[in-house]
Amino acid sequence: MGTQERERKVYRPLWRAGLEVIPNAVPAGTIPFVGGYRIEDVVGGFSHPYETPRLVRRLNADWYELAVSSGLLDHRREFLVRLPQGTRTHRAALRHTESGNDAPAVWTRVRLLERWDIMGRGAGSAFLGVHAGHPGFGMMALDSSVYIHASTGEIGVDVLTVVHPDRSENVLRTMERIVLHDSPYDDHPFKRQVAAWLAGRARSGLSPSGR
């Protein structure tokens, strides 16, 4: 997808949700993804059932409180959000979500505008969820110190916070397994990205899983 096309089909819906995309500005050394964390890594969050009155408003308020208190936002209200790479339209993104097939995703730097609606228009864009009130996203502080994940279940919305995912032994072991796994169905560019990040961490004097 060309820059102009991606701006029209991905960035503009996010702008309407109150997120200004800052292209090609992800800090060097950012952990490629966050996965495999366990309960001991989770330090906060919230849950709301779907029947909660004014659900979107409540989700937005609690997300912002969590984003501020956890340090997700920097002094310019900037942070990272995981966006599908190459997704062309809302419909295409939604098809990936409904089929259970995840499109390749990358970190993208964004700035929170004065007027925003993460859990409504953002989730409705299909880049941050399925539809309004049904979010699904990963967000991280620019220094990788905080990770916030939102997901929808059978009865409601769950949002959790992981601190310093780049230091979590559970996350790091998951990354090691990704690199060591051998299958013709592997996402090889992603594996190379993970391997390069782990190698850089080792060069800094840290063992892959901090042991």
C-alpha positions as CSV (number, residue, x, y, z in Angstrom):
1,M,0.0,0.0,0.0
2,G,1.4,3.4,-1.0
3,T,1.8,6.2,1.5
4,Q,-1.2,8.2,0.2
5,E,-3.4,5.2,0.1
6,R,-2.5,4.1,3.6
7,E,-3.1,7.7,4.8
8,R,-6.6,7.7,3.3
9,K,-7.7,4.2,4.4
10,V,-5.9,3.8,7.8
11,Y,-4.7,7.1,9.1
12,R,-7.8,9.2,8.5
13,P,-10.1,6.8,10.4
14,L,-7.7,7.0,13.3
15,W,-7.6,10.8,13.0
16,R,-11.4,10.8,13.4
17,A,-10.9,8.7,16.5
18,G,-8.5,11.3,17.9
19,L,-5.1,9.7,17.0
20,E,-2.6,11.6,14.8
21,V,-0.3,9.1,13.1
22,I,3.4,10.1,13.1
23,P,4.9,8.0,10.3
24,N,8.4,6.4,10.6
25,A,9.0,7.6,14.1
26,V,9.1,4.4,16.2
27,P,12.1,4.6,18.6
28,A,15.1,2.5,17.8
29,G,15.3,-0.6,20.0
30,T,11.5,-1.0,20.6
31,I,10.5,-4.5,21.5
32,P,8.9,-6.0,18.4
33,F,5.8,-7.3,20.1
34,V,4.5,-8.2,23.5
35,G,3.1,-11.6,24.1
36,G,3.3,-14.6,26.5
37,Y,3.0,-12.4,29.7
38,R,1.3,-14.0,32.7
39,I,-0.6,-12.8,35.7
40,E,2.5,-11.9,37.6
41,D,3.4,-9.4,34.9
42,V,0.0,-7.6,35.0
43,V,-0.1,-4.6,37.4
44,G,-3.5,-3.0,36.7
45,G,-6.4,-2.7,34.4
46,F,-10.2,-2.9,34.3
47,S,-13.2,-4.9,33.0
48,H,-16.7,-3.9,32.1
49,P,-19.6,-6.2,31.0
50,Y,-21.3,-5.2,27.7
51,E,-24.5,-4.2,29.6
52,T,-22.6,-1.5,31.4
53,P,-24.6,1.8,31.0
54,R,-22.9,4.2,28.6
55,L,-20.3,1.6,28.0
56,V,-18.2,3.5,25.4
57,R,-18.0,6.6,27.7
58,R,-17.0,4.4,30.7
59,L,-14.4,2.6,28.7
60,N,-12.9,5.9,27.4
61,A,-12.8,7.4,30.8
62,D,-11.1,4.4,32.4
63,W,-8.7,4.0,29.5
64,Y,-7.6,7.6,29.8
65,E,-7.1,7.3,33.5
66,L,-5.1,4.2,33.1
67,A,-3.0,5.7,30.2
68,V,-2.1,8.7,32.4
69,S,-1.5,6.9,35.7
70,S,0.6,4.1,34.1
71,G,2.8,6.5,32.0
72,L,1.6,5.3,28.6
73,L,1.5,9.0,27.3
74,D,4.6,11.1,27.2
75,H,4.6,14.9,27.7
76,R,3.4,15.3,24.1
77,R,0.7,12.7,24.6
78,E,2.5,10.4,22.2
79,F,2.7,6.6,22.4
80,L,2.8,3.5,20.2
81,V,-0.1,1.5,18.9
82,R,0.1,-1.8,17.0
83,L,-1.6,-1.5,13.6
84,P,-2.1,-4.1,10.9
85,Q,0.5,-3.8,8.2
86,G,-1.0,-3.6,4.7
87,T,-4.6,-3.6,5.7
88,R,-6.4,-1.6,3.1
89,T,-9.9,-0.9,4.4
90,H,-12.2,-1.2,7.4
91,R,-13.8,-4.2,5.7
92,A,-10.5,-6.0,5.1
93,A,-9.4,-5.5,8.7
94,L,-12.7,-6.7,10.0
95,R,-12.5,-9.9,7.8
96,H,-9.1,-10.6,9.5
97,T,-10.6,-10.2,12.9
98,E,-13.7,-12.3,12.3
99,S,-11.7,-15.1,10.6
100,G,-9.3,-15.3,13.5
101,N,-6.3,-14.7,11.1
102,D,-4.1,-11.9,12.3
103,A,-2.7,-9.6,9.7
104,P,1.0,-8.8,10.2
105,A,1.2,-5.8,12.6
106,V,3.8,-3.2,13.4
107,W,4.2,-0.5,16.0
108,T,3.1,3.0,14.8
109,R,3.7,6.2,16.7
110,V,0.6,8.3,17.4
111,R,-0.3,11.5,19.3
112,L,-3.6,11.7,21.3
113,L,-5.5,14.8,20.1
114,E,-7.6,17.0,22.3
115,R,-10.8,15.4,21.0
116,W,-10.7,11.6,20.9
117,D,-12.9,8.5,21.1
118,I,-10.6,5.5,21.4
119,M,-13.3,3.0,22.5
120,G,-16.0,4.3,20.1
121,R,-14.7,5.6,16.8
122,G,-11.3,4.0,17.4
123,A,-12.7,0.5,17.9
124,G,-15.2,1.1,15.1
125,S,-12.4,1.8,12.7
126,A,-11.5,-2.0,12.9
127,F,-7.9,-1.0,13.5
128,L,-8.5,-0.7,17.3
129,G,-11.3,-3.2,17.6
130,V,-14.3,-4.9,16.0
131,H,-16.9,-2.1,16.5
132,A,-17.7,0.6,19.0
133,G,-17.6,-0.7,22.5
134,H,-15.7,-3.8,21.4
135,P,-12.0,-2.7,21.4
136,G,-9.0,-4.9,20.5
137,F,-5.6,-3.3,20.6
138,G,-2.0,-3.2,21.9
139,M,-0.5,0.2,23.0
140,M,2.9,0.9,24.5
141,A,4.9,3.8,25.9
142,L,7.6,5.2,23.7
143,D,10.3,3.9,26.1
144,S,8.6,0.4,26.2
145,S,8.0,0.8,29.9
146,V,4.2,0.2,29.8
147,Y,2.0,-2.0,27.6
148,I,-1.8,-1.8,27.6
149,H,-3.9,-4.5,25.9
150,A,-7.6,-4.4,25.3
151,S,-9.7,-7.4,24.3
152,T,-13.3,-8.4,24.1
153,G,-14.6,-11.7,25.5
154,E,-18.0,-13.4,25.7
155,I,-19.4,-11.1,28.4
156,G,-17.4,-7.9,28.3
157,V,-14.3,-5.9,27.7
158,D,-11.0,-6.5,29.5
159,V,-8.1,-4.0,29.6
160,L,-4.8,-4.8,31.3
161,T,-1.4,-3.2,31.9
162,V,2.0,-4.8,31.8
163,V,5.1,-2.8,33.1
164,H,8.4,-3.2,31.4
165,P,7.4,-6.0,29.0
166,D,11.0,-5.9,27.6
167,R,12.2,-7.2,31.0
168,S,9.5,-9.8,31.6
169,E,11.0,-13.3,31.6
170,N,7.7,-14.7,30.3
171,V,7.6,-12.3,27.3
172,L,11.3,-12.9,26.6
173,R,11.0,-16.7,26.7
174,T,8.1,-16.4,24.2
175,M,10.3,-14.4,21.9
176,E,13.0,-17.1,22.2
177,R,10.5,-19.8,21.3
178,I,9.4,-17.8,18.2
179,V,13.0,-17.6,17.0
180,L,13.7,-21.3,17.6
181,H,10.5,-22.6,16.2
182,D,10.9,-24.1,12.7
183,S,7.9,-24.4,10.4
184,P,7.3,-23.6,6.7
185,Y,4.4,-21.5,7.9
186,D,6.5,-19.2,10.1
187,D,6.4,-15.5,9.4
188,H,10.2,-15.3,8.6
189,P,10.5,-11.5,8.4
190,F,8.9,-11.3,11.9
191,K,11.2,-14.0,13.2
192,R,14.2,-12.1,11.9
193,Q,13.0,-8.9,13.6
194,V,12.6,-10.7,16.9
195,A,16.0,-12.4,16.5
196,A,17.7,-9.0,15.8
197,W,16.1,-7.4,18.9
198,L,17.2,-10.3,21.1
199,A,20.7,-10.1,19.7
200,G,20.8,-6.4,20.4
201,R,19.7,-7.0,23.9
202,A,22.5,-9.7,24.3
203,R,25.1,-7.2,23.0
204,S,24.0,-4.8,25.7
205,G,25.1,-7.4,28.3
206,L,21.7,-9.0,29.0
207,S,21.0,-12.7,28.5
208,P,18.0,-13.3,26.2
209,S,15.6,-14.0,29.0
210,G,17.4,-12.1,31.7
211,R,18.7,-15.2,33.4
